[in-house]
Amino acid sequence: MAVPFRKISKTRGRMRRTHYKISANGLTTCPKCGAPVRPHRVCKECGTYKGKDVVKKEETK
């Protein structure tokens, strides 16, 4: 089994890990209400998906 010849310094290891970061989720806008929605999911505001009503939403007055 291979063993490192020298210890990797903290700086060198941290420089390598600078690219290990989380990215924000991509968002699109709902064509019906304009709310931000994650792709391929039902809109939480109006309950539509691909232009069809999928979830019944009751409006509160």
PyMOL Python script that loads the backbone (N, CA, C, O; Angstrom):
from pymol import cmd

cmd.read_pdbstr("""\
ATOM      1  N   MET A   1       0.835  -1.172   0.000  1.00  0.00           N
ATOM      2  CA  MET A   1       0.000   0.000   0.000  1.00  0.00           C
ATOM      3  C   MET A   1       0.889   1.248   0.000  1.00  0.00           C
ATOM      4  O   MET A   1       1.891   1.292   0.713  1.00  0.00           O
ATOM      5  N   ALA A   2       0.535   2.233  -0.774  1.00  0.00           N
ATOM      6  CA  ALA A   2       1.338   3.444  -0.877  1.00  0.00           C
ATOM      7  C   ALA A   2       1.156   4.313   0.360  1.00  0.00           C
ATOM      8  O   ALA A   2       0.050   4.480   0.874  1.00  0.00           O
ATOM      9  N   VAL A   3       2.276   4.857   0.818  1.00  0.00           N
ATOM     10  CA  VAL A   3       2.268   5.732   1.982  1.00  0.00           C
ATOM     11  C   VAL A   3       2.939   7.043   1.581  1.00  0.00           C
ATOM     12  O   VAL A   3       3.980   7.007   0.925  1.00  0.00           O
ATOM     13  N   PRO A   4       2.377   8.212   1.953  1.00  0.00           N
ATOM     14  CA  PRO A   4       3.008   9.472   1.603  1.00  0.00           C
ATOM     15  C   PRO A   4       4.402   9.587   2.209  1.00  0.00           C
ATOM     16  O   PRO A   4       4.615   9.213   3.363  1.00  0.00           O
ATOM     17  N   PHE A   5       5.342  10.102   1.437  1.00  0.00           N
ATOM     18  CA  PHE A   5       6.719  10.259   1.918  1.00  0.00           C
ATOM     19  C   PHE A   5       6.797  11.376   2.950  1.00  0.00           C
ATOM     20  O   PHE A   5       7.529  11.264   3.933  1.00  0.00           O
ATOM     21  N   ARG A   6       6.045  12.457   2.733  1.00  0.00           N
ATOM     22  CA  ARG A   6       6.042  13.573   3.669  1.00  0.00           C
ATOM     23  C   ARG A   6       4.610  13.942   4.042  1.00  0.00           C
ATOM     24  O   ARG A   6       3.664  13.663   3.306  1.00  0.00           O
ATOM     25  N   LYS A   7       4.480  14.572   5.196  1.00  0.00           N
ATOM     26  CA  LYS A   7       3.182  15.046   5.652  1.00  0.00           C
ATOM     27  C   LYS A   7       2.730  16.213   4.770  1.00  0.00           C
ATOM     28  O   LYS A   7       3.523  17.097   4.444  1.00  0.00           O
ATOM     29  N   ILE A   8       1.474  16.208   4.394  1.00  0.00           N
ATOM     30  CA  ILE A   8       0.914  17.316   3.624  1.00  0.00           C
ATOM     31  C   ILE A   8       0.564  18.426   4.608  1.00  0.00           C
ATOM     32  O   ILE A   8      -0.166  18.201   5.573  1.00  0.00           O
ATOM     33  N   SER A   9       1.088  19.624   4.360  1.00  0.00           N
ATOM     34  CA  SER A   9       0.872  20.741   5.284  1.00  0.00           C
ATOM     35  C   SER A   9      -0.595  21.162   5.297  1.00  0.00           C
ATOM     36  O   SER A   9      -1.354  20.846   4.381  1.00  0.00           O
ATOM     37  N   LYS A  10      -0.978  21.881   6.352  1.00  0.00           N
ATOM     38  CA  LYS A  10      -2.354  22.367   6.470  1.00  0.00           C
ATOM     39  C   LYS A  10      -2.702  23.294   5.313  1.00  0.00           C
ATOM     40  O   LYS A  10      -3.806  23.231   4.773  1.00  0.00           O
ATOM     41  N   THR A  11      -1.765  24.151   4.934  1.00  0.00           N
ATOM     42  CA  THR A  11      -2.024  25.099   3.840  1.00  0.00           C
ATOM     43  C   THR A  11      -2.247  24.368   2.528  1.00  0.00           C
ATOM     44  O   THR A  11      -3.168  24.694   1.779  1.00  0.00           O
ATOM     45  N   ARG A  12      -1.403  23.374   2.246  1.00  0.00           N
ATOM     46  CA  ARG A  12      -1.506  22.629   0.994  1.00  0.00           C
ATOM     47  C   ARG A  12      -2.831  21.866   0.924  1.00  0.00           C
ATOM     48  O   ARG A  12      -3.479  21.840  -0.123  1.00  0.00           O
ATOM     49  N   GLY A  13      -3.230  21.249   2.029  1.00  0.00           N
ATOM     50  CA  GLY A  13      -4.495  20.514   2.053  1.00  0.00           C
ATOM     51  C   GLY A  13      -5.692  21.435   1.902  1.00  0.00           C
ATOM     52  O   GLY A  13      -6.659  21.105   1.215  1.00  0.00           O
ATOM     53  N   ARG A  14      -5.622  22.596   2.549  1.00  0.00           N
ATOM     54  CA  ARG A  14      -6.733  23.551   2.470  1.00  0.00           C
ATOM     55  C   ARG A  14      -6.829  24.186   1.093  1.00  0.00           C
ATOM     56  O   ARG A  14      -7.927  24.488   0.626  1.00  0.00           O
ATOM     57  N   MET A  15      -5.689  24.393   0.435  1.00  0.00           N
ATOM     58  CA  MET A  15      -5.711  24.925  -0.934  1.00  0.00           C
ATOM     59  C   MET A  15      -6.383  23.927  -1.883  1.00  0.00           C
ATOM     60  O   MET A  15      -7.083  24.322  -2.815  1.00  0.00           O
ATOM     61  N   ARG A  16      -6.166  22.648  -1.640  1.00  0.00           N
ATOM     62  CA  ARG A  16      -6.784  21.622  -2.472  1.00  0.00           C
ATOM     63  C   ARG A  16      -8.303  21.574  -2.242  1.00  0.00           C
ATOM     64  O   ARG A  16      -9.068  21.304  -3.168  1.00  0.00           O
ATOM     65  N   ARG A  17      -8.727  21.837  -1.005  1.00  0.00           N
ATOM     66  CA  ARG A  17     -10.144  21.736  -0.669  1.00  0.00           C
ATOM     67  C   ARG A  17     -10.949  22.998  -0.942  1.00  0.00           C
ATOM     68  O   ARG A  17     -12.138  23.030  -0.627  1.00  0.00           O
ATOM     69  N   THR A  18     -10.354  24.039  -1.514  1.00  0.00           N
ATOM     70  CA  THR A  18     -11.098  25.269  -1.750  1.00  0.00           C
ATOM     71  C   THR A  18     -12.236  25.066  -2.738  1.00  0.00           C
ATOM     72  O   THR A  18     -13.190  25.845  -2.736  1.00  0.00           O
ATOM     73  N   HIS A  19     -12.164  24.052  -3.572  1.00  0.00           N
ATOM     74  CA  HIS A  19     -13.202  23.810  -4.567  1.00  0.00           C
ATOM     75  C   HIS A  19     -14.323  22.926  -4.042  1.00  0.00           C
ATOM     76  O   HIS A  19     -15.309  22.706  -4.747  1.00  0.00           O
ATOM     77  N   TYR A  20     -14.198  22.416  -2.826  1.00  0.00           N
ATOM     78  CA  TYR A  20     -15.216  21.545  -2.244  1.00  0.00           C
ATOM     79  C   TYR A  20     -16.261  22.391  -1.555  1.00  0.00           C
ATOM     80  O   TYR A  20     -16.325  22.405  -0.326  1.00  0.00           O
ATOM     81  N   LYS A  21     -17.074  23.091  -2.305  1.00  0.00           N
ATOM     82  CA  LYS A  21     -18.084  23.918  -1.678  1.00  0.00           C
ATOM     83  C   LYS A  21     -19.448  23.633  -2.294  1.00  0.00           C
ATOM     84  O   LYS A  21     -19.551  23.147  -3.421  1.00  0.00           O
ATOM     85  N   ILE A  22     -20.449  23.933  -1.561  1.00  0.00           N
ATOM     86  CA  ILE A  22     -21.814  23.666  -1.997  1.00  0.00           C
ATOM     87  C   ILE A  22     -22.279  24.828  -2.874  1.00  0.00           C
ATOM     88  O   ILE A  22     -21.916  25.983  -2.650  1.00  0.00           O
ATOM     89  N   SER A  23     -23.085  24.494  -3.868  1.00  0.00           N
ATOM     90  CA  SER A  23     -23.614  25.532  -4.748  1.00  0.00           C
ATOM     91  C   SER A  23     -25.112  25.711  -4.492  1.00  0.00           C
ATOM     92  O   SER A  23     -25.789  24.788  -4.038  1.00  0.00           O
ATOM     93  N   ALA A  24     -25.606  26.878  -4.783  1.00  0.00           N
ATOM     94  CA  ALA A  24     -27.022  27.165  -4.572  1.00  0.00           C
ATOM     95  C   ALA A  24     -27.872  26.423  -5.589  1.00  0.00           C
ATOM     96  O   ALA A  24     -27.433  26.167  -6.710  1.00  0.00           O
ATOM     97  N   ASN A  25     -29.086  26.082  -5.194  1.00  0.00           N
ATOM     98  CA  ASN A  25     -30.005  25.399  -6.094  1.00  0.00           C
ATOM     99  C   ASN A  25     -30.437  26.328  -7.219  1.00  0.00           C
ATOM    100  O   ASN A  25     -30.644  27.522  -7.003  1.00  0.00           O
ATOM    101  N   GLY A  26     -30.571  25.778  -8.414  1.00  0.00           N
ATOM    102  CA  GLY A  26     -31.061  26.565  -9.537  1.00  0.00           C
ATOM    103  C   GLY A  26     -32.555  26.787  -9.412  1.00  0.00           C
ATOM    104  O   GLY A  26     -33.290  25.882  -9.018  1.00  0.00           O
ATOM    105  N   LEU A  27     -33.004  27.972  -9.740  1.00  0.00           N
ATOM    106  CA  LEU A  27     -34.421  28.295  -9.645  1.00  0.00           C
ATOM    107  C   LEU A  27     -34.918  28.795 -10.993  1.00  0.00           C
ATOM    108  O   LEU A  27     -34.177  29.428 -11.745  1.00  0.00           O
ATOM    109  N   THR A  28     -36.173  28.505 -11.289  1.00  0.00           N
ATOM    110  CA  THR A  28     -36.854  29.054 -12.451  1.00  0.00           C
ATOM    111  C   THR A  28     -38.081  29.799 -11.936  1.00  0.00           C
ATOM    112  O   THR A  28     -38.364  29.778 -10.738  1.00  0.00           O
ATOM    113  N   THR A  29     -38.804  30.453 -12.829  1.00  0.00           N
ATOM    114  CA  THR A  29     -40.020  31.143 -12.415  1.00  0.00           C
ATOM    115  C   THR A  29     -41.237  30.388 -12.925  1.00  0.00           C
ATOM    116  O   THR A  29     -41.223  29.830 -14.022  1.00  0.00           O
ATOM    117  N   CYS A  30     -42.262  30.378 -12.135  1.00  0.00           N
ATOM    118  CA  CYS A  30     -43.514  29.728 -12.519  1.00  0.00           C
ATOM    119  C   CYS A  30     -44.151  30.545 -13.644  1.00  0.00           C
ATOM    120  O   CYS A  30     -44.281  31.762 -13.513  1.00  0.00           O
ATOM    121  N   PRO A  31     -44.551  29.902 -14.751  1.00  0.00           N
ATOM    122  CA  PRO A  31     -45.157  30.668 -15.845  1.00  0.00           C
ATOM    123  C   PRO A  31     -46.518  31.259 -15.497  1.00  0.00           C
ATOM    124  O   PRO A  31     -46.944  32.234 -16.115  1.00  0.00           O
ATOM    125  N   LYS A  32     -47.208  30.676 -14.509  1.00  0.00           N
ATOM    126  CA  LYS A  32     -48.541  31.156 -14.162  1.00  0.00           C
ATOM    127  C   LYS A  32     -48.509  32.303 -13.155  1.00  0.00           C
ATOM    128  O   LYS A  32     -49.146  33.334 -13.369  1.00  0.00           O
ATOM    129  N   CYS A  33     -47.766  32.128 -12.052  1.00  0.00           N
ATOM    130  CA  CYS A  33     -47.793  33.147 -10.996  1.00  0.00           C
ATOM    131  C   CYS A  33     -46.477  33.915 -10.870  1.00  0.00           C
ATOM    132  O   CYS A  33     -46.440  34.959 -10.219  1.00  0.00           O
ATOM    133  N   GLY A  34     -45.403  33.423 -11.476  1.00  0.00           N
ATOM    134  CA  GLY A  34     -44.132  34.127 -11.440  1.00  0.00           C
ATOM    135  C   GLY A  34     -43.302  33.883 -10.190  1.00  0.00           C
ATOM    136  O   GLY A  34     -42.290  34.554  -9.989  1.00  0.00           O
ATOM    137  N   ALA A  35     -43.702  32.946  -9.351  1.00  0.00           N
ATOM    138  CA  ALA A  35     -42.964  32.648  -8.125  1.00  0.00           C
ATOM    139  C   ALA A  35     -41.718  31.823  -8.464  1.00  0.00           C
ATOM    140  O   ALA A  35     -41.732  31.065  -9.434  1.00  0.00           O
ATOM    141  N   PRO A  36     -40.651  31.959  -7.685  1.00  0.00           N
ATOM    142  CA  PRO A  36     -39.465  31.122  -7.934  1.00  0.00           C
ATOM    143  C   PRO A  36     -39.737  29.667  -7.561  1.00  0.00           C
ATOM    144  O   PRO A  36     -40.242  29.382  -6.475  1.00  0.00           O
ATOM    145  N   VAL A  37     -39.397  28.747  -8.468  1.00  0.00           N
ATOM    146  CA  VAL A  37     -39.689  27.326  -8.285  1.00  0.00           C
ATOM    147  C   VAL A  37     -38.463  26.529  -8.709  1.00  0.00           C
ATOM    148  O   VAL A  37     -37.791  26.896  -9.673  1.00  0.00           O
ATOM    149  N   ARG A  38     -38.163  25.446  -8.003  1.00  0.00           N
ATOM    150  CA  ARG A  38     -37.097  24.546  -8.431  1.00  0.00           C
ATOM    151  C   ARG A  38     -37.568  23.789  -9.667  1.00  0.00           C
ATOM    152  O   ARG A  38     -38.758  23.494  -9.784  1.00  0.00           O
ATOM    153  N   PRO A  39     -36.676  23.471 -10.582  1.00  0.00           N
ATOM    154  CA  PRO A  39     -37.080  22.805 -11.826  1.00  0.00           C
ATOM    155  C   PRO A  39     -37.706  21.432 -11.571  1.00  0.00           C
ATOM    156  O   PRO A  39     -37.315  20.723 -10.643  1.00  0.00           O
ATOM    157  N   HIS A  40     -38.671  21.073 -12.397  1.00  0.00           N
ATOM    158  CA  HIS A  40     -39.350  19.766 -12.384  1.00  0.00           C
ATOM    159  C   HIS A  40     -40.095  19.508 -11.082  1.00  0.00           C
ATOM    160  O   HIS A  40     -40.161  18.371 -10.616  1.00  0.00           O
ATOM    161  N   ARG A  41     -40.657  20.561 -10.493  1.00  0.00           N
ATOM    162  CA  ARG A  41     -41.448  20.414  -9.276  1.00  0.00           C
ATOM    163  C   ARG A  41     -42.702  21.270  -9.360  1.00  0.00           C
ATOM    164  O   ARG A  41     -42.758  22.249 -10.104  1.00  0.00           O
ATOM    165  N   VAL A  42     -43.704  20.881  -8.585  1.00  0.00           N
ATOM    166  CA  VAL A  42     -44.972  21.612  -8.551  1.00  0.00           C
ATOM    167  C   VAL A  42     -44.750  22.945  -7.852  1.00  0.00           C
ATOM    168  O   VAL A  42     -44.025  23.022  -6.860  1.00  0.00           O
ATOM    169  N   CYS A  43     -45.378  23.991  -8.373  1.00  0.00           N
ATOM    170  CA  CYS A  43     -45.290  25.317  -7.769  1.00  0.00           C
ATOM    171  C   CYS A  43     -46.046  25.302  -6.446  1.00  0.00           C
ATOM    172  O   CYS A  43     -47.201  24.879  -6.393  1.00  0.00           O
ATOM    173  N   LYS A  44     -45.399  25.761  -5.379  1.00  0.00           N
ATOM    174  CA  LYS A  44     -46.043  25.773  -4.065  1.00  0.00           C
ATOM    175  C   LYS A  44     -47.075  26.878  -3.947  1.00  0.00           C
ATOM    176  O   LYS A  44     -47.995  26.783  -3.134  1.00  0.00           O
ATOM    177  N   GLU A  45     -46.937  27.924  -4.746  1.00  0.00           N
ATOM    178  CA  GLU A  45     -47.851  29.055  -4.651  1.00  0.00           C
ATOM    179  C   GLU A  45     -49.193  28.772  -5.327  1.00  0.00           C
ATOM    180  O   GLU A  45     -50.246  28.986  -4.728  1.00  0.00           O
ATOM    181  N   CYS A  46     -49.157  28.290  -6.581  1.00  0.00           N
ATOM    182  CA  CYS A  46     -50.409  28.118  -7.319  1.00  0.00           C
ATOM    183  C   CYS A  46     -50.759  26.651  -7.581  1.00  0.00           C
ATOM    184  O   CYS A  46     -51.881  26.363  -8.000  1.00  0.00           O
ATOM    185  N   GLY A  47     -49.833  25.718  -7.348  1.00  0.00           N
ATOM    186  CA  GLY A  47     -50.132  24.294  -7.491  1.00  0.00           C
ATOM    187  C   GLY A  47     -50.169  23.800  -8.922  1.00  0.00           C
ATOM    188  O   GLY A  47     -50.878  22.835  -9.208  1.00  0.00           O
ATOM    189  N   THR A  48     -49.431  24.425  -9.839  1.00  0.00           N
ATOM    190  CA  THR A  48     -49.417  23.975 -11.237  1.00  0.00           C
ATOM    191  C   THR A  48     -48.081  23.335 -11.571  1.00  0.00           C
ATOM    192  O   THR A  48     -47.057  23.617 -10.949  1.00  0.00           O
ATOM    193  N   TYR A  49     -48.123  22.456 -12.584  1.00  0.00           N
ATOM    194  CA  TYR A  49     -46.922  21.829 -13.116  1.00  0.00           C
ATOM    195  C   TYR A  49     -47.125  21.636 -14.605  1.00  0.00           C
ATOM    196  O   TYR A  49     -48.089  20.994 -15.021  1.00  0.00           O
ATOM    197  N   LYS A  50     -46.228  22.184 -15.414  1.00  0.00           N
ATOM    198  CA  LYS A  50     -46.308  22.127 -16.879  1.00  0.00           C
ATOM    199  C   LYS A  50     -47.635  22.673 -17.395  1.00  0.00           C
ATOM    200  O   LYS A  50     -48.209  22.131 -18.339  1.00  0.00           O
ATOM    201  N   GLY A  51     -48.120  23.742 -16.777  1.00  0.00           N
ATOM    202  CA  GLY A  51     -49.335  24.399 -17.233  1.00  0.00           C
ATOM    203  C   GLY A  51     -50.631  23.735 -16.803  1.00  0.00           C
ATOM    204  O   GLY A  51     -51.708  24.180 -17.200  1.00  0.00           O
ATOM    205  N   LYS A  52     -50.554  22.684 -16.004  1.00  0.00           N
ATOM    206  CA  LYS A  52     -51.758  21.989 -15.544  1.00  0.00           C
ATOM    207  C   LYS A  52     -51.891  22.138 -14.036  1.00  0.00           C
ATOM    208  O   LYS A  52     -50.896  22.145 -13.312  1.00  0.00           O
ATOM    209  N   ASP A  53     -53.148  22.260 -13.566  1.00  0.00           N
ATOM    210  CA  ASP A  53     -53.399  22.327 -12.130  1.00  0.00           C
ATOM    211  C   ASP A  53     -53.252  20.927 -11.548  1.00  0.00           C
ATOM    212  O   ASP A  53     -53.998  20.015 -11.904  1.00  0.00           O
ATOM    213  N   VAL A  54     -52.290  20.766 -10.656  1.00  0.00           N
ATOM    214  CA  VAL A  54     -52.018  19.459 -10.069  1.00  0.00           C
ATOM    215  C   VAL A  54     -52.512  19.390  -8.634  1.00  0.00           C
ATOM    216  O   VAL A  54     -53.088  18.387  -8.212  1.00  0.00           O
ATOM    217  N   VAL A  55     -52.280  20.468  -7.884  1.00  0.00           N
ATOM    218  CA  VAL A  55     -52.675  20.530  -6.475  1.00  0.00           C
ATOM    219  C   VAL A  55     -53.722  21.625  -6.336  1.00  0.00           C
ATOM    220  O   VAL A  55     -53.536  22.742  -6.821  1.00  0.00           O
ATOM    221  N   LYS A  56     -54.818  21.297  -5.673  1.00  0.00           N
ATOM    222  CA  LYS A  56     -55.881  22.271  -5.449  1.00  0.00           C
ATOM    223  C   LYS A  56     -55.456  23.210  -4.319  1.00  0.00           C
ATOM    224  O   LYS A  56     -55.124  22.758  -3.223  1.00  0.00           O
ATOM    225  N   LYS A  57     -55.467  24.496  -4.585  1.00  0.00           N
ATOM    226  CA  LYS A  57     -55.133  25.504  -3.570  1.00  0.00           C
ATOM    227  C   LYS A  57     -56.377  26.333  -3.285  1.00  0.00           C
ATOM    228  O   LYS A  57     -57.044  26.807  -4.205  1.00  0.00           O
ATOM    229  N   GLU A  58     -56.683  26.505  -2.001  1.00  0.00           N
ATOM    230  CA  GLU A  58     -57.805  27.334  -1.618  1.00  0.00           C
ATOM    231  C   GLU A  58     -57.279  28.709  -1.225  1.00  0.00           C
ATOM    232  O   GLU A  58     -56.317  28.830  -0.467  1.00  0.00           O
ATOM    233  N   GLU A  59     -57.926  29.736  -1.750  1.00  0.00           N
ATOM    234  CA  GLU A  59     -57.540  31.092  -1.418  1.00  0.00           C
ATOM    235  C   GLU A  59     -58.183  31.508  -0.110  1.00  0.00           C
ATOM    236  O   GLU A  59     -59.377  31.284   0.092  1.00  0.00           O
ATOM    237  N   THR A  60     -57.412  32.110   0.779  1.00  0.00           N
ATOM    238  CA  THR A  60     -57.958  32.584   2.047  1.00  0.00           C
ATOM    239  C   THR A  60     -58.269  34.068   1.913  1.00  0.00           C
ATOM    240  O   THR A  60     -57.530  34.821   1.278  1.00  0.00           O
ATOM    241  N   LYS A  61     -59.376  34.470   2.522  1.00  0.00           N
ATOM    242  CA  LYS A  61     -59.815  35.864   2.444  1.00  0.00           C
ATOM    243  C   LYS A  61     -59.683  36.546   3.770  1.00  0.00           C
ATOM    244  O   LYS A  61     -60.008  37.727   3.891  1.00  0.00           O
TER     245      LYS A  61
END
""", "prot")
cmd.dss("prot")
cmd.show_as("cartoon", "prot")
cmd.util.cbc("prot")
cmd.orient("prot")
